Amino acid sequence: MKYELESITDIFNKIPTDRVEIFMKELTDAVLQAKLTIDVARFIEPDFEITQAKPFIWDDDDKGEVMVTVSLDNIGKIITKRTIK
């Protein structure tokens, strides 16, 4: 099942209680991955700023796959994907 999350409130309202721990593990990895990707983007394009964040989509599929996409105006997209345990 996929959950589209735009706020902390969505976590409480949409994520089943028995899946919160798994969700938090994947969310933590996604945030870290995004921060590292943004650091790379700023190395390439020093004045890079986040201007639009899309809703976080969590795919509750027990695969532990996390994918982050950062789009740069002059360069294109940086996509990172990894599997966590």
Secondary structure, DSSP 8 states (H G I E B T S, - for coil): -EEEE-SHHHHHHHS-GGGHHHHHHHHHHHHHHHHHHHHHHHHHSTT--------EEEE-SSS-EEEEEEEETTTEEEEEEEE--
